[in-house]
Amino acid sequence: MMKRNIKALISILLVSVLSVLPINAGEPVNGGFIGIKGTSLTDGNGKPYHIVGTNLGNWLNPEGYMFGFKKANCEWMINDVVCELVGPDKAREFWNAFKDSYITEADIAFIARTGANTIRLPFNYKLFTNEDYMGANNPNEGFRLMDEVAGWAKKYGLHVVLDMHDCPGGQTGDNIDNGYGYPWLFVSEASQQLFCNIWTSIAKHFAGETTVLGYELMNEPIATKFPKEVQDSLNTLLEPLYKRAVAAIRTVDTNHIVLLGGAQWNSNFAPFADWKFDNKIMYTCHRYGGEATHDAISSFIDFRDKTGLPMYMGEIGHNTDQWQADFVAVMRKANIGYTFWPYKKIDSSCMVGIVKPEEWDSTVVKFAEVDRSSFDAIRKALPEQTKAMKLLLQFCENAKFNNCVPQKSYIKSMGLKSDN
């Protein structure tokens, strides 16, 4: 018992010491671009830069569990729920209120006050097309929202990783890519061309913006949900598509780092052979669960050391505060930067929690979870529409930063300051 207590005390003390080490937090973003020096990053002034921060998940790539849903677990399914509840016009009103409320300048200022230095911004490719998405079909919507975040980030001394979480055709084959159950991106020339075109457009727009740390081409490609032979076949297509997209980006932007995620939830780096095909690339991994130890991420560290390029933990979290604090100590010691997932959602396991409106579960969640497989079933399950719309807009109001509840122990477990 005494050995376990001593070990826990050492862990807590180590995290406390690490949490006050300089991580470039709050410094004005007025130098050059984030660069690569061996297995480390450098800031715009050539000083070491260790990524520490959070993900703005759910904002531009809604996921059902952050609303309390289980069945409706991606944007198009959530949108179906909202349209069925209140109709398409009111659905557009909800989504526009959601986008304007969920992340504001106050959120970015708060993140900076915790001592974070980086925000990962997940987004859906449809924000750059005429396809209907979150109440809009405007190819400039993505730039409008990204420009707002980049401006706030610059003001408060943060950098931004732009992460295409949902690619044309779907890159994962599960709910997180808002697709249709298969990574069609890898077998569709049209989707691949659109993928490259959008990244070229984004890179051209931000080519001179030092606040942007880099471009993460796609999130968690090729899920583990398929037979091994299917995964293996798709994995061979990943690096060639990365090369194609990087080549397209370099026609307009030679300044920014491009981040490449491993296959199978950003965990499998075996498919990569030509590690240094560009002079400004790095790799990014994810980890949920398992032991909070060096051995648990040894494959990531080994790949990092083999390639001689930086490795970054783009997503981690959804665990106990002690597990998170222990993993922070491991990542700091291993020189692996990290952004926790997510910044905000209903309840806890995030930096700031959204308080559910009264009757949210008994009205909106209940409808999302019932049988809605036929028009008759939808009609029978519908709650009163005025009430449903009121709850949807109340959710947006509750999502505003001043109405959220900071999760202080969670923030502290990230190695950040929780007393602000």
C-alpha positions in Angstrom: 0.0 0.0 0.0 2.8 2.4 1.0 4.6 1.8 -2.4 1.4 2.6 -4.3 0.9 5.8 -2.3 4.6 6.9 -2.9 4.2 6.1 -6.6 1.0 8.1 -6.9 2.7 11.0 -5.0 5.6 11.0 -7.4 3.3 11.0 -10.3 1.4 14.0 -9.0 4.6 15.9 -8.2 6.0 15.2 -11.6 2.9 16.5 -13.4 2.9 19.6 -11.2 6.5 20.3 -12.1 5.8 19.6 -15.8 2.7 21.8 -15.8 4.8 24.9 -15.0 7.5 24.3 -17.6 7.5 26.9 -20.5 5.3 25.7 -23.4 5.2 29.0 -25.3 1.7 29.7 -23.9 0.3 33.2 -24.3 3.2 34.5 -26.4 2.0 36.8 -29.2 1.9 35.0 -32.6 4.1 37.5 -34.3 7.2 35.5 -35.4 7.6 33.2 -38.3 6.0 29.8 -39.0 6.2 26.8 -36.8 9.1 24.7 -38.0 10.6 21.3 -37.7 14.0 20.6 -36.1 14.6 16.9 -35.9 11.9 15.3 -33.8 10.9 18.6 -32.3 9.0 21.7 -33.4 10.3 25.2 -33.2 8.2 28.4 -32.9 8.5 31.4 -35.1 11.6 32.6 -33.3 13.4 29.3 -33.5 12.7 28.3 -29.9 11.4 24.8 -29.0 7.6 24.5 -29.3 5.8 21.7 -27.4 2.1 21.4 -28.4 -0.3 21.5 -25.5 -4.0 22.2 -26.0 -7.4 21.0 -26.9 -9.7 20.1 -29.8 -12.7 22.2 -30.8 -14.6 19.0 -31.5 -18.4 19.0 -32.2 -18.4 22.6 -33.4 -17.9 22.1 -37.1 -18.2 18.3 -37.1 -21.1 17.4 -34.8 -21.0 14.0 -33.0 -24.1 12.6 -31.4 -22.6 11.7 -28.0 -21.8 15.3 -27.3 -25.5 16.0 -27.5 -26.4 13.0 -25.4 -27.4 10.9 -28.5 -26.4 7.3 -29.2 -28.2 6.3 -32.4 -27.9 9.7 -34.2 -24.1 9.8 -33.9 -22.9 11.9 -36.9 -24.0 15.3 -38.4 -26.3 14.0 -41.2 -28.1 11.8 -38.7 -28.4 14.6 -36.2 -29.6 16.9 -38.9 -32.3 14.4 -39.8 -33.4 14.4 -36.1 -33.6 18.2 -36.1 -35.4 18.4 -39.4 -37.9 15.9 -38.3 -38.4 17.7 -35.0 -38.9 21.2 -36.3 -38.7 21.2 -40.1 -35.9 22.3 -42.5 -36.2 26.1 -42.0 -36.1 25.9 -38.2 -33.2 23.4 -38.6 -31.2 26.0 -40.4 -32.0 28.5 -37.7 -30.8 26.0 -35.1 -27.5 25.2 -36.9 -26.7 28.9 -37.5 -27.3 29.6 -33.8 -25.2 26.6 -32.9 -22.2 27.7 -35.0 -22.4 31.2 -33.6 -22.7 30.1 -30.0 -20.6 27.0 -29.5 -17.2 28.6 -30.1 -16.7 32.3 -29.6 -13.9 34.6 -28.7 -14.6 34.0 -25.0 -13.8 30.3 -25.5 -10.5 31.0 -27.2 -9.5 33.5 -24.5 -10.3 30.9 -21.8 -8.2 28.2 -23.5 -5.3 30.7 -23.6 -5.6 31.5 -19.9 -5.2 27.8 -19.0 -1.7 28.0 -20.5 -2.5 26.0 -23.7 -0.7 27.0 -26.8 -2.5 25.1 -29.5 -6.0 24.5 -30.8 -6.9 21.6 -33.2 -9.8 22.6 -35.3 -11.8 19.7 -36.8 -13.9 20.6 -39.8 -16.1 19.0 -42.5 -15.1 19.4 -46.1 -18.7 20.4 -47.0 -18.0 23.8 -45.4 -16.0 24.5 -48.6 -18.6 23.3 -51.1 -22.2 24.0 -52.2 -23.4 20.8 -50.4 -25.9 21.3 -47.6 -24.2 21.2 -44.2 -25.2 22.6 -40.8 -27.7 25.0 -42.2 -25.6 26.4 -45.1 -24.5 25.5 -48.6 -21.9 28.2 -49.0 -18.3 27.3 -50.1 -17.0 30.4 -48.1 -18.6 29.3 -44.9 -15.5 27.4 -43.8 -13.2 30.4 -44.4 -15.6 32.6 -42.5 -15.4 30.4 -39.4 -11.7 29.5 -39.7 -10.8 33.2 -40.1 -12.7 34.0 -36.9 -10.8 31.4 -34.9 -7.5 32.3 -36.5 -8.0 35.9 -35.6 -8.9 35.1 -32.0 -6.0 32.7 -31.7 -3.6 35.3 -32.9 -5.0 37.8 -30.4 -4.5 35.4 -27.5 -1.2 33.8 -28.5 -2.4 30.4 -29.7 -1.6 28.3 -32.8 -4.2 26.4 -34.8 -4.0 22.9 -36.5 -6.6 22.7 -39.3 -7.9 19.1 -39.3 -10.2 17.8 -42.1 -12.1 15.5 -39.8 -14.7 14.6 -42.5 -13.3 14.1 -46.0 -15.1 13.7 -49.4 -16.5 10.2 -49.6 -15.4 9.5 -46.0 -11.9 8.4 -45.0 -12.7 6.2 -41.9 -15.9 4.2 -42.6 -17.5 5.0 -39.2 -19.6 7.7 -37.7 -16.6 10.1 -37.1 -16.2 10.9 -40.8 -19.9 11.7 -41.3 -20.0 9.3 -44.2 -21.8 6.1 -45.2 -20.0 3.2 -43.5 -17.0 2.8 -45.8 -13.9 4.9 -46.6 -15.0 5.6 -50.2 -12.4 8.4 -50.5 -9.7 5.8 -51.3 -11.6 4.2 -54.2 -13.1 7.4 -55.7 -11.1 9.5 -58.1 -13.7 12.3 -57.9 -13.5 12.4 -54.1 -9.7 12.4 -54.1 -9.6 15.3 -56.5 -12.1 17.2 -54.4 -10.0 16.4 -51.4 -6.9 17.9 -53.0 -8.8 20.8 -54.4 -10.2 21.9 -51.0 -6.8 21.5 -49.4 -5.2 23.6 -52.1 -7.9 26.3 -51.6 -7.3 26.3 -47.8 -3.5 26.4 -48.2 -3.7 29.3 -50.6 -6.0 31.2 -48.2 -3.7 30.7 -45.2 -0.3 30.5 -46.9 1.0 33.6 -45.2 -0.7 33.1 -41.8 1.7 32.2 -39.0 -1.1 31.5 -36.5 -1.8 28.3 -38.4 0.6 25.6 -37.2 -0.2 23.2 -40.0 -2.7 21.2 -42.1 -3.8 17.8 -40.8 -4.9 16.1 -44.1 -7.4 13.7 -42.6 -8.6 12.3 -39.3 -8.3 8.6 -38.4 -8.3 7.0 -41.8 -9.5 3.4 -42.4 -11.3 2.1 -39.3 -10.7 -1.3 -37.8 -14.3 -2.3 -38.5 -13.4 -4.1 -41.7 -11.8 -7.5 -42.4 -8.0 -7.4 -42.2 -7.5 -8.0 -45.9 -9.8 -5.0 -46.6 -7.8 -2.9 -44.2 -4.5 -4.0 -45.6 -5.6 -3.2 -49.1 -6.9 0.2 -48.2 -3.8 1.0 -46.1 -1.7 0.7 -49.3 -3.6 3.6 -50.8 -3.0 6.0 -47.8 0.5 7.2 -48.4 0.0 7.8 -52.2 -3.0 10.0 -51.4 -1.1 11.9 -48.8 1.7 12.5 -51.3 -0.8 13.7 -53.9 -2.5 16.1 -51.5 0.9 17.5 -50.2 2.0 18.0 -53.8 -1.2 20.0 -54.4 -0.7 22.1 -51.3 2.9 22.9 -52.2 1.8 24.6 -55.4 0.4 27.4 -53.3 2.1 27.1 -49.8 5.6 26.0 -48.9 5.4 27.6 -45.5 3.2 25.3 -43.4 3.8 21.8 -41.9 1.5 19.0 -43.1 0.4 16.5 -40.5 -0.1 12.9 -41.4 -2.2 10.5 -39.3 -1.7 6.8 -39.2 -4.2 4.2 -40.3 -6.6 2.5 -37.9 -7.6 5.4 -35.7 -4.2 7.2 -36.2 -2.4 4.3 -34.6 -0.8 2.2 -37.4 2.2 3.7 -39.1 3.4 0.5 -40.7 1.8 1.5 -44.1 4.3 4.4 -44.5 7.6 3.8 -46.3 8.7 7.1 -47.8 8.7 8.9 -44.5 10.4 12.2 -45.6 8.8 12.8 -49.0 8.4 16.5 -48.1 10.7 18.7 -45.9 7.8 20.0 -43.8 5.8 16.9 -42.7 5.2 15.3 -39.3 3.1 12.5 -38.0 0.1 12.4 -35.6 -1.2 9.6 -33.4 -4.3 9.1 -31.1 -4.8 7.2 -27.9 -7.9 6.4 -25.9 -7.7 3.9 -23.1 -4.9 1.4 -22.3 -2.2 1.9 -19.7 -0.9 5.4 -19.2 2.7 4.3 -19.7 5.7 4.8 -22.0 5.2 1.2 -23.2 1.6 1.9 -24.3 2.8 4.4 -26.9 6.2 2.8 -27.6 5.2 2.1 -31.2 4.6 5.8 -31.8 7.9 6.7 -30.2 9.8 4.1 -32.1 8.3 5.4 -35.4 9.1 8.9 -34.4 12.7 8.0 -33.7 13.0 5.9 -36.9 11.8 8.7 -39.1 13.5 11.5 -37.2 10.4 13.6 -37.5 8.0 15.0 -34.8 5.1 12.9 -33.4 2.0 14.6 -32.0 -0.9 13.2 -30.0 -3.8 14.8 -31.7 -6.4 13.2 -29.6 -6.4 11.8 -26.1 -8.8 11.9 -23.1 -12.2 10.6 -22.0 -10.6 8.9 -19.0 -10.0 9.5 -15.3 -8.2 12.6 -14.2 -5.4 10.4 -12.8 -5.0 8.5 -16.0 -4.8 11.7 -18.0 -2.3 13.3 -15.6 -0.1 10.2 -15.8 -0.3 10.2 -19.6 0.6 13.9 -19.7 3.8 13.1 -17.7 4.6 10.3 -20.2 4.1 12.5 -23.2 6.0 15.4 -21.8 8.9 13.1 -21.0 8.8 11.5 -24.5 8.6 14.9 -26.2 5.2 14.3 -27.8 2.9 17.2 -27.9 -0.8 16.7 -27.3 -4.3 18.2 -27.7 -7.1 16.7 -25.5 -10.5 15.7 -27.0 -12.8 17.6 -26.7 -12.9 21.1 -25.4 -16.6 21.3 -24.8 -19.7 19.0 -24.7 -22.6 18.1 -22.5 -21.7 17.2 -18.9 -18.1 16.4 -18.1 -14.9 14.7 -19.6 -14.0 18.0 -21.3 -12.5 21.4 -20.4 -15.9 23.1 -20.1 -19.2 21.3 -19.7 -22.6 22.3 -21.2 -25.5 22.1 -18.9 -28.4 20.3 -20.5 -31.6 22.2 -20.8 -34.5 20.9 -18.7 -36.4 18.3 -20.6 -33.6 17.9 -23.1 -33.4 14.1 -22.4 -37.1 13.6 -22.2 -37.9 15.4 -25.4 -35.0 15.8 -27.8 -32.9 12.8 -26.8 -35.9 10.6 -26.5 -37.0 11.4 -30.0 -33.5 10.8 -31.4 -33.4 7.3 -29.8 -36.9 6.0 -30.7 -37.8 4.1 -33.8 -37.9 6.6 -36.7 -37.5 4.1 -39.5 -40.8 5.1 -41.2 -42.8 8.3 -41.7 -45.5 6.8 -39.6 -43.1 6.1 -36.8 -41.7 9.7 -37.0 -45.2 11.2 -36.8 -46.1 9.0 -33.8 -42.9 10.0 -31.9 -43.0 13.7 -32.6 -43.1 15.9 -29.5 -44.7 19.4 -29.6 -42.7 21.3 -32.2 -42.6 24.7 -30.4 -41.2 23.0 -27.3 -38.6 21.1 -29.3 -37.4 24.3 -31.0 -37.2 26.1 -27.7 -35.0 23.3 -26.3 -32.8 23.4 -29.4 -32.2 27.1 -29.1 -31.7 26.8 -25.3 -29.0 24.2 -26.0 -27.2 26.9 -28.1 -27.6 29.4 -25.3 -26.3 27.0 -22.7 -23.3 26.3 -25.0 -22.1 29.8 -24.8 -18.9 30.0 -22.7 -20.4 32.2 -19.9 -23.1 29.5 -19.4 -20.7 26.6 -19.3 -19.0 25.0 -16.3 -15.2 24.7 -16.3 -14.1 21.2 -15.4 -11.2 22.2 -13.2 -9.9 18.8 -12.3 -9.9 17.8 -16.0 -8.0 20.9 -16.9 -5.5 20.3 -14.2 -5.0 16.7 -15.4 -4.0 18.1 -18.8 -1.1 19.9 -17.2 -2.8 23.2 -17.5 -3.9 25.9 -15.1 -7.4 25.4 -13.7 -7.7 28.6 -11.5 -8.9 31.0 -14.1 
